Amino acid sequence: MKDEVPKPDMVNRPPHYNQGDIECIDAMIQVFGEAQVKVYCRINAFKYIWRHRFKDEEAENLAKANWYWRFSMGDDPRSEG
């Protein structure tokens, strides 16, 4: 029996969001500032809620919406894990 490779956490730690030692959202904060990134996160949360019924992974998309909403409110979900 082969060992199963764990599926990456596509909500809290998507592997494609990192480049080297920095995560995309942290780079965005460095470039645009925290206030603008929080606005982006609120808009992104809206987008995920708006289209979640039309995507294959409804629950995952709602979890992503929650992640972005929390980040927009100053609660970094990455600190939980």
Steps between C-alpha positions, in 0.01 A plus 500: 500500500634842406524777755254773416640848460297742710286738297619861535284740699363711216329743738759583765827402333466471122847410374471723193466811725863483615807616313808415700457619856212742444131438455314701237281687748807614696661627180178682418509672840859607440414645159151644554470542877281320750191720456477439125559127541216482754268665246617249238425216744145624564441516124653156452277355775198641316619338176536156661153523657344626178621210287531211748189318370643493150836349593585134560621554855219699663615442858860583411394823332295603804798419720714724279241777532515462877881511492505824301224658710685419821825639361320817393384545860852467640475134600777306325379139459858385440574551871283198586706237344 
